[in-house]
Amino acid sequence: MSSVFPLLLLLAAPDSRIDKVTVLADRAEVVRVNSAACAAGKAEVVVGGLPSTVDERTIQATAQGAARAIGSTSRIVPPAAGEASSRRKALELAMVAVQDKLRTLEDKRRTLGEEVAQLAAYARYTDPLMREEMRTGKPSPEAWKKTLDTLGSRQLELEKQQLALDPERRTLERELARLQLRLGMVGDDGDESTREVTVAVDCAGESTARVGVSYVVPSATWHPEYEIRFVPERAGKTGKGTVEITVAAVVSQSTGEDWTEASIVLSTSKPRLGAEAPLPARITVDGQEASDDKVLVQGVEDRSSLAASSGPASGAGPSRVDLDDGGRAFTLTFPGRATVLSDGRPYWMPVDEVKGRAEVRLVTIPKLSPHVFQALSFENPARYPLIAGRARMHRGPSYVGDVALDHTASGAPVELSLGIEGELRVDRKDMKDLDRSPGFLERSRELERELVFVLGNQSLSAESVVLRENIPVSKDAELKVELDTKKSTAGLRHDVTRGFLEWTVDVPKGGEKKVNLRYVVRLPKSWKVQ
């Protein structure tokens, strides 16, 4: 691969570099920097290499230190004569080099595959010979064992060599896709124009004018991902321990420029480029005669909504993602500097690592599933919210699966699944569902509901399971929901506001435990039940 990269020519001009990138849900703000010597208290700093598709309205220039930017202009810079064709030629040569490496790799894979097939054919040939020798009564077990061991070892070695080629093949395929994308940007005519910004600076005593030019580009996006690992204090299905959370972001962009060794900032804000403040609609009044009196008639126009400007056309690029920041925008800064190429593929970037105390309990919700789950509970240990995204769950060194993490404020409780506990199961049975009509003198009717939950435990130890259920919550004063605490299993916790019920049930090893629930809904006899 090292022979390929020197052939690549980036869009960035040699006289400016990308210093900082703020990535939003559907765009990015890029800051390029450059400097120039001051003469007679003035300087002109040229910042080149901006993509030609940049919306000119978003370009802003600022000077560092005591210096002050007093104006800027920008222009499209076409490639120099012969430069575009040389870029195209360099990209084509790089593609040929990658394709040659892919062909060489495929030849190796094919050779290894042929040898594996030959070993399989030899094994099929030797099998009847070994069986025939066993029937003759003069078997040679040691010789056959040595032969079979040799065949097995060689086959295993070949399969390992095949697997070792896969990462290199994927790397080459990604590089080929990147080169094809860059070649598509150059176009058939070799045009790859850029934009150049010239900034006039009042140096104010500075010997060197340092300028930053910021601009907004489309076709960039990011979304959060998390690695969550529970490290238990002791062996067992349940118990306390430490939760380790790696907060990461998946960034992708096809803006037309590579972000090379830049400071990357991730933002959840959603700016509206070109949006204008709404104006109140016109109100008119008019009148007409009605008998001898006048009637005032007032008409009000509908308020029209203003659509946000979509900005410049972006072409194909990464899809926008919805970032659920809970209504409060914030930023995350990637530590150090990073490179994100303009190839549209996702780059996984760890942003932060936090730790906290956690506990694993066995939890079941029979209304939703007959399974019992290992549930990891902890409070968000980060100083910032964890916005909604995918979390890869681990228990110790073992990966257990992916779950969806909802938006969680700092310090707020979190509960995530670590998978199904296969040795426990729950059965939910409807024992009674009656509609008692009111009698002659009664003013209300009753809807009686009775449920039984049976928890079974096939493991070699007793387990404590948290069983959750819910009952209706009334929103009308005439309708009442009454929990029968006498016929319901004792020890339940009742959240009256939400109607949530919870029992902690001790289930013996190799046995089962029953939990009963009964409640009644009372409503006026005039009400209909559908």
N, C-alpha and C positions, 0 to 999 in steps of 0.2 A: 504493500500500500504506500510506502514512503516514496516510491517513484512517481506516484500519481499527483500528490498534493502540490509539489512545486509548480505544476503546470496550470493550476487554478488561478484565475485572475479575479479578485473581488471587485465589487462595485466601488468600494471606498477609495477615494483619492488619496495619494500618498501624503498630501499636506493636511489631512484632517483624520481624526479617529473618533469612533463612537465611545463615549465615556459612560453614559448611563442610559438605561432603557426602563421605562415604566410600562409594564404590560397590563392591559385592562381586559375585560371580557371579550371585546370585539375589535381591538385596535391596540396601538402602542405609541407612546411618546418617546422619541429618541432625542438624545442630546449629543451633538458632535462638538468637538473642541479643536481650536487651533490658536496660534499666536503669531505676532509680527512685531518687529522692532519699531519703536516710536521715533519720530523725527519732527522737530519743531512742535512738540506737544500733540501731534496727531498721528494716526496710523490707520491703515486699511488692512483688515484681516479677511482673507478669503477662506471660506469653509466649503469644500467641494465634496462630491461623492454622494449627495442626496439622491434618492430615487426620483426619476422624472415624474412619477405619478403623485408626488406629495402635493396635498392641498396647500396652495400658497398662503391661504388665510391663516394657517396654523403656524407659520414660521415666526419665531421670536428670537431675538438676539440679546444677550446680556454680556456685560464685561465684568471681569473679576477685579477685586481690590478697589482702589480709588478711581480707576478708569470708568468711563461712562460711554455706552453705545449710543450714538446720536442719530443713527439711521442705517438702513440696510436696503439692498436691492438683490434680486435674484434673477437668474437666467438659465435657460436650458443649454447645456453644453453637448454638442454632438461629438461622437468619437472622432479622434484625429484620423487623417487619411491613412488607411491601411491598418489602423488599430483594431477596428471592429472585425475585420477578416482574420487578423492574427488571433484575436480572442476566440473566434469561432473555431479556428484551426487548432488552437491549444485545447479547447474542450473536446473536439473530435478525437485528437490524439489521446487525451486522457481516457475517453470512453473505449477506444481500441485497446489501451493497456489493461483496463479493468476487464473487458470482455475476454482478452487473452488469458488472464488469470482465472477467470471463471471456467473457460474451456479446459485449462490444465487441471483445475480442481475436479471438474466432472470426469475427466479421463482417469484420475486417481480413484474416484468413487466407483467408476465402472470396472476398473481393474480389481479393486477389492471385492466388488459384488460378484464378479466372475469366479474369483478364488473361493468365495463362500459357497457358490453354487457347486463348484467342483468338489468341495469337502462334503456337501450334502449328498452328491451323487456317489462318492466313495463310501459314505456311511451306508447308503442303500445297497451298495454292492457287497460290502463286508457282512452285513446283517445275515443274509442267508448262508454265507460260508460259516459263520460262527454257529448258527443253528444246526447246520449239517454236521459240524465237528462235535457238537454236543450229543447228537444222535448216535454217532459212531462209537461213543464211549471213551474217546481219547481227547477230551478237551484240554486246552492250554489256557487256563484262566488268567495266569499272570501276563502272558503275551497279549491276550485280548484286552486286558485291563490297561496295559501300557499303550496299546494302539488307540483305544477309545479315549484315554486321557489326553494323548497327543492331539487327536482330532478335536476334542472339546476345547483344549487350551488354544489351539490355533484359531478356531472359529471365534472364540471370545476375544482374542487379540485383534482379529480382523474387524469385528464389530466395534471395538473401542476405537480403532483407527477411523472407521466410517463416522462415528459420532464426533470425533475430534475435528473433522473437516466441516461440520455443520456451522459452528460460529463464524469461521472464516468465510464460508459461502454467504451467510446472511449479511456480513459486513460488506462484502463485495457487491451484493445485490442492492444494498442501501446506497452505496457510493455511486453505482450505475444510475439509480433513480435520481439521485441528486444532480449528476452531470446532465442527464436528459432534461431535467427541469431547468437548469441554467442555460442549456442550449436553446430551449424553447423561449426563454426570456430574450436571448440575443435575436431570435427571429431569422427568417430566411434571408433577409437582406443584410443581416449582420448589424442592425441598428441596436445600440445599447446606450442611449443618451442618459445623461445625469443632470442634476440641477446644482448650480453653484450659487452661494450666497456671499456677497461682499458687504462687510460691516465697517462703517466709519466710526472711529473711536476717538474720544477726547481723552488723552492719556492722563491728564491731571497729575503730572509729576512722575508717573510710572515710566520706566525705561522700556518695558515690554508690555504690549497689549495682549491680554489673554481673553479669548471670547468663546462663549458657548452658544450654539444655535440649536434650538429645540423645534421639533416638528412632529406632526401626527401622521402615522401610516396605518392603512387598513391591513387586513389579512394576518392578524396576530391574535392569539388567545391563550388562556391558561385555565386549568382547573385543579383543585386540590386532591391529593391522595395521602393516605396515612398508612404507616406500618405500626400496628399496635401489638405489643408482645407482653404477655402476662408471665411473670417469673414467680412461681409459688414458693412459699417458705418451707413447705413440706409436701411429700407425695400424697396423693389422694384426689378424689373427684372435686372436692370443695376445699375452701380455706382461703386465708389471706396471703397477700404477697405484694409485689411491686408491678406497676404497669409502666412500660416504656413506650413512648409515642414518638415516632419520627414524622414530623410534619413536612410534607413534600409538595411540590407542584409539578404538573406536567405542562410544559410550555411548547407551543408549536407556532411557526410563523413562515409565511412565504411573501415577505414584504419586498423582496428584490434586493436586499442587502443582508450580509452576514453580521450578526452581533458578535464581534470577536473580542474576547477578554474585556467584557463590559460589566458594569455594575447593574445587576438585575433587580428591579423592584416590582412586586406583584401588588396590584390594587384591585379592590372590589367596587370602586366607584364606577358610575355609569354616566359619563358626561354626554351631553347632547350638542354636538357641533352644529352651529347655525341656528339653534333654537332661539326664538324671540319671545319676549314677555307678551302674554295675551292682553288685548285691549277690550274694554267693555263694549258690548254690542249696542247699537243705536236703539233708543226707546222712543216710540212715537205715540202721540195721543190724538184722538179725533172725537167727534161728536155727531149726533144725529137727533132729529126731533122725534119724540114719542108722546103722542097726545099734546098736552100743553106744557109738558116738562121736558127738560133736557137730561139725557143720560150720558154720563162720561164713560167712554169705552177706551180701554187701555190695551195696547198690543205690544208685546215684547218679542223681539227676534230671538231665535235660538242662538246660543253661544257656540261659536264654531271652535273646534280644537285644531291646534297647529301641529302638524306632523314634524318630527325631528328630521333635520337634513341628514341624508344618508352619506354625505361626504363623497369623495371621489370614487369612481368605479374601481373595484379591486380585483375583479376576475376570480379565478379559482383559488381557494386558499382554505386555511383551517376554519372549521365551523365555529360560530359563536357559541359560547356556553353561558348558561344562567348561573350566576354566582349568588347564592343565598347568604347574604351577610347580615340577615336579621334586621335590616333597615339602618344599619350603622356602618358606613364605609371605613375601611382601614387598610393598611398596607403591611406587607411582609417583605423584608429585604434579604436577598440571598447573600450569605456570608462569602466574602471574597469576590472574585470575578469569574465569569463563566462565558462560554461560547455557545451560541444557538445559531445554527446555520439556516439559511433561507431555503429549506428543502421541504417544508410542510410536514416533516415527521415529528413525533412527540419526543421531547427531551425530559427525562425524569430528573428533578433537581431537589435534593434534600435542603430544607430551609432551617429547621430547628429540631432539637431533641429535648423532650421534657419527661419527667418521671413523677410518679405519685403512688399513693397507697391504693390498693384495690382488693376486691374480694370476689370469689367465685361461689355462686350458689346454684342449686338445682331448681329450675323454675318450669312450671307447666301452665298453659292456658288451654284447657280442654275444649273450650268453645271454638278455638282456632286450629288446634292440632292435637292428636293423640300422643305426641312425643313429649319427653322431658328433656329440657335443654340445660347445658352448662352456661350460665349467664354471668358475664363479667361486669361488675359494678365499680364505678370510681367517679370522682369529681374531676372535671377538666382542670389539670394542673398548669395549663398555659396561662400567660398573662393576657391573652387575647382570645377571642372566640374561635372555635373550630367550625369553619363553615361546612355546609353539607358536601359530602363527597364519598368516595369509595375508601374503605379501610380493609387492609389485608391483616387478618387475625392470626396470631401465633400463640401457642401455649408452650413456653420453654423453647426448645429448638424446633418444634414441629409446627408446620403451617396447617391451619385448620380450615381456611376458607375466607371468602370475601363477604363483607356485610356493608350495608348503607349506613353512613353516619349522618344524623340530622344536625342542623345548626345548633351549636351548644355554646352558651356564654361561658366566660371564665368563671370557674368555681361551680358551675352547674352540674347536676348529676348526669351520668351516662350509664346506660346498660346495653351491652352488646353480646351477641351469642358467640360461644366458642364451639358450637356444634351440638349434635344430639347425643344424649346418654342412652345407648342402646339397651342397657339392662333394666331400664325402668320404662313403664308405660302407664297411660291413664285412659280410663273409659268413662264417658259421660252419658248418663241415661236419664231420659225424661220419665219420671214416675207418675206425675199427675199434671194435667193441663186442663182445668175445668173452668167453665163459665157458669157461675151460679146466678140465675135470674132473681130479681127482688121479689119478695112475697107481697101479699096484699097490703100490708101495713108498712113495709120497708121502703125506704127512700133511695137506697143505693144497691148496686149489684157488685159482685166480687169476681175477680179473675184470679184463680189460685194456681200457683206454679210450684212444683216440687221436683228437685233434681238430686241425683246420687252420682258421686264421682268415686271410682274404684282405682286406687293406685297400686300397681303391681311391681314387685322388686325381685328380679332374678339374680341379683349380684350376691356376693359372699359376705356382704356387710350391710348393716342397717344404714339407711340414708334418710336425710331430712330434705323434704321437697316443699318449695313454696308454690301453693296452688292459687291461681287467680281466676276470678269470675267477675261478672258485673250484672247488675239488675237495673231496671228502668229508673229514671229520674223524672219526677213530675215537674211540669212547667205551668201547671194550672192549679189554683187553690182548691178547686172542686175535685181534683183527681189526686188520690193519695196512694203511695206505695209503702207498704209496711213489711219489714223484715221480721220473720218469725224466729226470734232468738231461741225459743224453747225447742223447736223441732230442727233447727239448724245446728250443725256441729259447733261446739264451743271453741273459743280461742280465735274467732275470726276478727279481722280488723276491717272496719267499714268506713270508707270515705263517702260520707253522705252527699257531699256536693257533686261528686262525679259518679256515684253509684258503684265504686270499685270495692270488691271484697277480696280478702287475702287470708289464707290459712298457712301455717307452717306445720307440715304433717310429717311425723316420724314413721317411716315404713320399715317393718322388720325385714331382715334378710330372708330371701326365699318365700316371702309372704305378701300380704296385701293389706291395705287400709282403706276404709270407706269414709267419705265426707258427705254429709247431707246439707241441703239448702232448700228452704221454703220461704216464699214471700207471697203477698197478696196485694193485688191492685184493686182499689175501691173507687167506683165512679158512680155518678148519679144515674138513676134508672132511665132518664130521658136520653142518655147518650147511646149512640149506636157503636157497635164494635165491628170493624171490618177485618 
